[in-house]
Amino acid sequence: REGRKGGKLITRPRVINTFRNFCLDSFVVPVATVCGLRDEYAYLKPSIKGYPDGDALVAMARDGAGFKQAEFVEMAGGLMGALVLEK
């Protein structure tokens, strides 16, 4: 697609990451803390940040693990996804 000259574009991953971080910081970890489970949920944000994206997972499956077909399917508006593989 082509945008207007001088226009701005917000890519979906940034929006999704912002929303996910907001949910983790504002709801998930605070509720877990109240329930005495902070440590069980506080690791999620840095863990998700360090996890490979869909394109990287597809490349690893094809190039590194030898799958002949690999596809990353986004779900829940990009909040999660599934790697579909065929050997």
N, C-alpha and C positions, 0 to 999 in steps of 0.2 A: 504494500500500500504506500501511497504517497501522502505526505502531510503538507499543510500550508507552510510557506516560507516563514521562518521565525516562530512557528508553532511548537508546542511542547507535546511530548509523548511520554506517558507513564506506562512502562511495561508491566504486564500482569505479575511476573514474579515479585517485583518490588511491592505491589499492592498486597499480594498474598502474604509475603513475608512480614509486612507491617501489620496486617490483620492477625496473623498467627502470633507474632510477638506480643501484640496488645492482649490477646486472649490469654496467653501464658502468664504474662506479667500482672494482668488485672483480675483474672479469675482463677485459673488452674492452680498456680503456685500459692496464692493467698488462701484459697479454700483448703488445699492440701496442708498448709501450715497450721491452720485452725484444727484440722483433723489429726495433727501430729505426724504427717507424712511428707513434710517439706523435702527431705532428701530424696524421696522416691520420685518426685516430680521436678525438682529444681534443675536436674541434669538435662531435661528435655531440650531447652533452648540451645545450649551449646552443642548438644548432640545433633540436632536437626541442622544447625548451621554448618557443621562439618561433614554432613552426609552428601554424597554425590547427587547431582541433579539427574533428571530423566535421561538426557542425552549422554551423560557420562556413564550411567548404568547400562544403557544400550551398547555403547562402545566396549565397555568391559565384558559384557556378555558375548558379544560377537568376536572381538579380538582376543580377549584373554581367556575366556572359558569355552570357546569353540561352538557356541550355539549358532545354527544357520539362520535363525530368524529371531529377532528381538524387537519388541515394541513397548514403549512406555505409555500407559494409558492414564491420563489424569482423571481424578474423581473429586467430587465435592468442590468443584470450582477451582481445582488446583491445590487444595489443602493437603491432598494425599494422592497417591498413584499406585499403580500396579505394573510390575515388569512381567510381560507375557513372553515366554520363551518357547522355542521349539528346537530340539536337538537335531 
